[in-house]
């Protein structure tokens, strides 16, 4: 699983080149002429049946769409609310694209890839699947309010990309703004199985199949914005400063003097937000969200922890975002849905492991006695944070 990463998706383009020259600037097509490149994500010719079987018990994430029009979900569900696969296949034959939302929650390999990208970029991701019949299009031209990586899994699809400027973010988020995307003289490109396409947010695009069905995944990269940070800052401040919770005066909308006085109130709050400690609290809250998003949580085995000593070789489970936090006079190692609490003398060892990517010997854990090193390693192997390796 650890091999599936952003670097794996983009190669031969390096991640750093992608971030320096492509990200948020222009589209990019990774054309690799390797139809089996994504077989580690989804296997062979039965991809469509495999995907439908994954989501069959939870049909709320399934949509049937044709040229932008959604089919009534009740028409392809059974009496017990589960997915009617026979009806879905019939609608697929009638030209409907099958949209499968949140696949990172159902497919372990996809969840691993999704979180690997989150660890690399610090941005939350979401993966949707699209199964489109021949000669069809699921959606009319549109834009996404987030960046997207498109992975062509099976078949091929023709994409049309607007050459106009991207839709600005303030237009995307205005509820009273009606944007009608147009695709006049678009750039046209064809994604074959194994290819990847990057689209920055706001880029108007459309796509359609030709003579064969298509299966592709979209990795939505939801980069936090300054607005996101400010929201977390104010929330963090609200947990310790009653000034944020001060009631507005009665008739504040009708009294011009009262309205004017609120400028000073807001200004005082903003001065508080400028405090580096408050900024750090806001960033810490965002870091906690990312840590808790660890999908496919690692599960260790007690038997693997038996016999661990200073010479035992271990490595941090990958991919997994983790962080070290202060906790009741000690420190805690937070990852996925877990928080491992230890004494303050463990901080250097916790920081070492949280940042590590290479195998290490238990005796290399800094700042601890041999007994503490072994006890900590056994705990983290049991919880799945560390994986025990053989010397060979």
Secondary structure, 3 states (H helix, E strand, C coil): CCCCCHHHHHCCCCHHHHHHHHCCCCCEEECCCCCCCCCCCCCCCCHHHHHHHHHCCCHHHEEEEECCEECCHHHHECCCCCECHHHHHHHHHCCCEEEECCHHHCCHHHHHHHHHHHHHHCCEEEEEEEEECCCCCCCCCECCCCEEEEEEEECEEEEEECCCCCCCHHHHCCCCCCCCCCCCCCEEEEEECCCEEEECCCCCEEEECCCCCEEEEEEEEECCCHHHHHHHHHHHHHCCCHHHHCCCCCCCCCCHHHHHHHHHHHHHHHHHHCCHHHHHHHHHHHHHHHHHCCCCCCCCCHHHHCCCCCCCEEEECCCCCEEEEEECCEEEEEECCEEEEECHHHHHHHHHHHHCCCCEEHHHCCCCCHHHHHHHHHHHHHHCCEEEECCC
